[in-house]
Amino acid sequence: MNNKMKPALIGGIVVGLLSAIPFVNILNLCCCLWAILGGALASYLYIKASPQPVKAADGAVLGLLAGVVGAVIYIIIGIPLGIVMGATMMSMITKFVQNVDPRQAEMMREQMQSGQSIAVQVVRGLFSAFLLLIFSTLGGLLGIPIFEKRKGGPEVPPPPQGFGGGPTPGTYGSNV
């Protein structure tokens, strides 16, 4: 396993599981929060293990790899859970909205029932998996400037002193 795969796997597991677990996955509605955090986590873990400064391109690759792992986990776990738990979540959300505005609850119930078919759930899940790829790549990119505090590149050694037949320091222009 190369040095990018372990951080990408860990970040991808975070992306996939937290995006698939019912009720926890609601935070993905906030700008795909779990995807961004998983990509940033992959960058952080890679930076921590890297002996040299990490570039933004490495962060993008790490985020993309984490997104691929997360998307696969989401497809395998999240879509079936969404199909099984969809009615339960719909009922809970409708009850909550009914307490606030009963007219809105009925409209919402009708809209949610139209999207409960298995085909719609699968298409929605595949689209969500694609979004996880995009936002985890963004998270990997964002992780680099946040966590990488080292300067970009090896230090330049000082120039040699007194070589090349030129004057030695401090003797320029003097008559020695």
Sine and cosine of phi, psi and omega as CSV:
sin_phi,cos_phi,sin_psi,cos_psi,sin_omega,cos_omega
0.00,0.00,0.81,-0.59,-0.01,-1.00
-0.97,0.26,0.13,-0.99,-0.14,-0.99
-0.93,0.37,-0.22,0.98,0.03,-1.00
-1.00,-0.06,-0.37,0.93,-0.10,-0.99
-0.94,0.34,-0.64,0.77,-0.03,-1.00
-0.89,0.45,-0.77,0.63,0.06,-1.00
-0.88,0.48,-0.59,0.81,0.00,-1.00
-0.92,0.39,-0.63,0.78,0.04,-1.00
-0.90,0.44,-0.70,0.71,0.00,-1.00
-0.90,0.44,-0.74,0.68,0.04,-1.00
-0.88,0.47,-0.64,0.77,0.01,-1.00
-0.92,0.40,-0.61,0.79,0.06,-1.00
-0.90,0.44,-0.66,0.75,0.06,-1.00
-0.88,0.48,-0.73,0.68,0.01,-1.00
-0.86,0.51,-0.79,0.61,-0.11,-0.99
-0.92,0.40,-0.75,0.66,-0.06,-1.00
-0.94,0.35,-0.72,0.70,-0.03,-1.00
-0.94,0.35,-0.42,0.91,0.06,-1.00
-0.99,0.16,-0.35,0.94,-0.06,-1.00
-1.00,-0.08,-0.47,0.88,-0.09,-1.00
-0.95,0.32,0.83,-0.56,0.01,-1.00
-0.85,0.52,0.57,-0.82,-0.01,-1.00
0.97,0.26,-0.62,0.78,0.10,-0.99
-0.95,0.32,-0.56,0.83,-0.04,-1.00
-0.93,0.36,-0.17,0.98,0.01,-1.00
-0.88,0.47,-0.49,0.87,0.02,-1.00
-0.92,0.39,-0.25,0.97,0.10,-0.99
-0.94,0.35,-0.31,0.95,0.08,-1.00
-0.92,0.40,-0.36,0.93,0.03,-1.00
-1.00,0.00,0.98,0.18,0.05,-1.00
0.82,0.57,0.65,0.76,0.02,-1.00
0.77,0.63,0.80,0.60,-0.10,-0.99
-0.81,0.58,-0.72,0.70,-0.05,-1.00
-0.92,0.40,-0.59,0.81,0.01,-1.00
-0.92,0.40,-0.70,0.71,0.01,-1.00
-0.90,0.43,-0.69,0.73,0.01,-1.00
-0.91,0.41,-0.62,0.79,0.04,-1.00
-0.91,0.42,-0.67,0.74,0.06,-1.00
-0.91,0.42,-0.67,0.75,0.03,-1.00
-0.92,0.40,-0.61,0.79,0.05,-1.00
-0.89,0.46,-0.68,0.74,0.04,-1.00
-0.87,0.50,-0.68,0.73,0.05,-1.00
-0.89,0.45,-0.69,0.72,-0.01,-1.00
-0.87,0.50,-0.73,0.68,-0.01,-1.00
-0.90,0.43,-0.61,0.80,0.03,-1.00
-0.93,0.37,-0.68,0.73,0.01,-1.00
-0.88,0.48,-0.68,0.73,-0.02,-1.00
-0.88,0.48,-0.56,0.83,-0.04,-1.00
-1.00,-0.05,-0.19,0.98,-0.09,-1.00
-1.00,0.09,0.75,-0.67,0.03,-1.00
-0.97,0.23,-0.28,0.96,-0.03,-1.00
-0.83,-0.57,0.29,-0.96,0.01,-1.00
-0.85,0.53,0.58,-0.82,-0.05,-1.00
-0.98,-0.19,0.67,-0.75,-0.03,-1.00
-1.00,-0.04,0.29,-0.96,0.00,-1.00
-0.88,0.48,-0.57,0.82,0.02,-1.00
-0.88,0.47,-0.61,0.79,0.06,-1.00
-0.89,0.45,-0.63,0.78,0.04,-1.00
-0.90,0.44,-0.64,0.77,0.03,-1.00
-0.91,0.41,-0.68,0.73,0.02,-1.00
-0.90,0.43,-0.70,0.71,0.02,-1.00
-0.87,0.49,-0.71,0.71,0.02,-1.00
-0.89,0.45,-0.65,0.76,0.02,-1.00
-0.90,0.43,-0.70,0.71,0.03,-1.00
-0.89,0.46,-0.67,0.74,0.06,-1.00
-0.89,0.46,-0.62,0.79,0.03,-1.00
-0.91,0.42,-0.62,0.79,0.04,-1.00
-0.90,0.44,-0.74,0.68,0.02,-1.00
-0.88,0.47,-0.72,0.70,0.01,-1.00
-0.89,0.45,-0.64,0.77,0.01,-1.00
-0.91,0.41,-0.65,0.76,0.03,-1.00
-0.90,0.44,-0.71,0.71,0.04,-1.00
-0.88,0.48,-0.68,0.73,-0.01,-1.00
-0.89,0.45,-0.66,0.75,0.00,-1.00
-0.91,0.42,-0.67,0.75,-0.05,-1.00
-0.96,0.29,-0.64,0.77,-0.09,-1.00
-0.97,-0.25,-0.71,0.70,-0.14,-0.99
-0.93,0.37,-0.68,0.73,-0.02,-1.00
-0.91,0.42,-0.75,0.66,0.05,-1.00
-0.88,0.48,-0.64,0.77,0.05,-1.00
-0.90,0.44,-0.62,0.78,0.04,-1.00
-0.89,0.46,-0.62,0.78,0.02,-1.00
-0.93,0.37,-0.69,0.72,-0.04,-1.00
-0.95,0.31,-0.69,0.72,-0.10,-1.00
-1.00,-0.02,-0.04,1.00,-0.07,-1.00
-0.85,0.53,-0.70,0.71,-0.02,-1.00
-0.91,0.42,-0.64,0.77,0.01,-1.00
-0.90,0.43,-0.73,0.68,0.01,-1.00
-0.90,0.43,-0.64,0.77,0.02,-1.00
-0.87,0.49,-0.67,0.74,0.00,-1.00
-0.90,0.44,-0.70,0.72,-0.01,-1.00
-0.91,0.41,-0.68,0.74,-0.01,-1.00
-0.92,0.40,-0.66,0.75,0.01,-1.00
-0.89,0.45,-0.66,0.75,0.03,-1.00
-0.89,0.45,-0.64,0.77,0.02,-1.00
-0.90,0.44,-0.72,0.69,-0.01,-1.00
-0.92,0.39,-0.56,0.83,0.00,-1.00
-0.89,0.45,-0.57,0.82,0.06,-1.00
-0.91,0.41,-0.49,0.87,-0.01,-1.00
-1.00,0.06,-0.79,0.62,-0.04,-1.00
-0.50,-0.86,0.97,-0.25,-0.05,-1.00
-0.86,0.50,-0.57,0.82,0.01,-1.00
-0.91,0.41,-0.66,0.75,0.04,-1.00
-0.90,0.44,-0.59,0.81,-0.04,-1.00
-0.88,0.47,-0.66,0.76,-0.01,-1.00
-0.92,0.38,-0.68,0.73,0.04,-1.00
-0.89,0.46,-0.66,0.75,-0.01,-1.00
-0.92,0.40,-0.65,0.76,0.02,-1.00
-0.87,0.49,-0.68,0.74,0.02,-1.00
-0.90,0.44,-0.68,0.73,0.01,-1.00
-0.91,0.41,-0.65,0.76,-0.01,-1.00
-0.93,0.35,-0.57,0.82,0.00,-1.00
-0.93,0.37,-0.51,0.86,0.03,-1.00
-0.94,0.34,-0.37,0.93,-0.01,-1.00
-0.98,-0.22,0.33,0.94,-0.06,-1.00
-1.00,-0.08,-0.04,1.00,-0.01,-1.00
-0.93,0.37,0.42,-0.91,-0.04,-1.00
-0.90,0.43,-0.63,0.78,0.00,-1.00
-0.89,0.46,-0.68,0.74,0.02,-1.00
-0.91,0.42,-0.65,0.76,0.02,-1.00
-0.89,0.45,-0.65,0.76,0.00,-1.00
-0.92,0.39,-0.71,0.70,0.02,-1.00
-0.89,0.46,-0.69,0.72,0.04,-1.00
-0.88,0.47,-0.65,0.76,0.01,-1.00
-0.91,0.41,-0.66,0.75,0.03,-1.00
-0.92,0.40,-0.62,0.78,0.06,-1.00
-0.90,0.43,-0.65,0.76,0.04,-1.00
-0.89,0.45,-0.64,0.77,0.03,-1.00
-0.88,0.47,-0.64,0.77,0.05,-1.00
-0.89,0.45,-0.67,0.75,0.04,-1.00
-0.90,0.43,-0.58,0.81,0.05,-1.00
-0.88,0.48,-0.63,0.78,0.05,-1.00
-0.86,0.50,-0.75,0.66,-0.06,-1.00
-0.90,0.44,-0.75,0.66,-0.11,-0.99
-0.97,0.24,-0.45,0.89,0.09,-1.00
-0.96,0.29,-0.54,0.84,0.12,-0.99
-0.88,0.47,-0.69,0.72,0.07,-1.00
-0.88,0.48,-0.66,0.75,0.04,-1.00
-0.89,0.46,-0.64,0.77,0.06,-1.00
-0.89,0.45,-0.64,0.77,0.06,-1.00
-0.91,0.41,-0.68,0.74,0.00,-1.00
-0.93,0.37,-0.48,0.88,-0.02,-1.00
-0.92,0.40,-0.49,0.87,-0.04,-1.00
-0.90,0.43,-0.83,0.56,0.00,-1.00
-0.93,0.37,-0.39,0.92,0.01,-1.00
-0.97,0.24,-0.71,0.71,-0.14,-0.99
-0.98,-0.21,-0.37,0.93,-0.04,-1.00
-1.00,0.07,0.95,-0.32,-0.04,-1.00
-0.96,-0.26,-0.11,0.99,0.02,-1.00
-0.99,0.17,0.45,-0.89,0.04,-1.00
-0.97,0.25,0.43,-0.90,-0.10,-1.00
-0.99,0.16,1.00,0.01,0.12,-0.99
0.81,-0.59,0.30,-0.95,0.00,-1.00
-0.95,0.32,0.43,-0.90,0.02,-1.00
-0.93,0.37,0.61,-0.79,0.02,-1.00
-0.99,0.13,0.80,-0.60,0.00,-1.00
-0.94,0.35,0.46,-0.89,0.02,-1.00
-0.92,0.39,0.43,-0.90,0.00,-1.00
-0.92,0.40,0.51,-0.86,0.02,-1.00
-0.91,0.42,0.53,-0.85,-0.04,-1.00
-0.99,-0.16,0.76,-0.65,0.14,-0.99
0.97,0.26,0.33,0.94,0.02,-1.00
-0.97,-0.24,0.32,-0.95,0.13,-0.99
1.00,0.05,0.16,0.99,0.09,-1.00
0.98,0.17,-0.03,1.00,0.03,-1.00
-0.99,0.15,0.08,-1.00,0.00,-1.00
-0.91,0.41,0.52,-0.85,0.09,-1.00
-0.98,0.21,0.39,-0.92,-0.04,-1.00
-0.82,0.57,0.68,-0.73,0.04,-1.00
1.00,0.07,-0.05,1.00,-0.04,-1.00
-0.91,-0.41,0.04,1.00,-0.03,-1.00
-0.89,0.46,0.80,-0.59,0.07,-1.00
0.99,0.14,-0.04,1.00,0.01,-1.00
-1.00,-0.09,0.40,-0.92,0.00,-1.00
-1.00,-0.10,1.00,0.05,0.00,-1.00
-0.98,-0.20,0.00,0.00,0.00,0.00
